[in-house]
């Protein structure tokens, strides 16, 4: 885990937040002592199209007996909800 000083954070907060969004983790130090751990709230997004549930729908599509699939059914198939 990389260390970031308060000065570095104040000078480049946007850049550090961008790096956090990409999955990096930091220890924020204040006056030479570790003060906080900075880590992303969610896992870093995957750029792999194979892991995108929407792009992989064709592999998991199921024919509907009525000829159409409701939005709630699509959500359940894609995201496992409902």
WOWOWO-V507110 format. One record per helix or strand of 3 or more residues. SS is the DSSP state (H for helix, E for strand). FROM is the first residue (numbers start at 1). LEN is the number of residues. If there is no record, write none. Layout:
BEGIN
((SS	FROM	LEN) (SS	FROM	LEN))
END
This chain:
BEGIN
((E	2	4) (H	6	6) (H	13	9) (E	26	5) (E	33	6) (H	49	3) (H	57	4) (H	71	9))
END
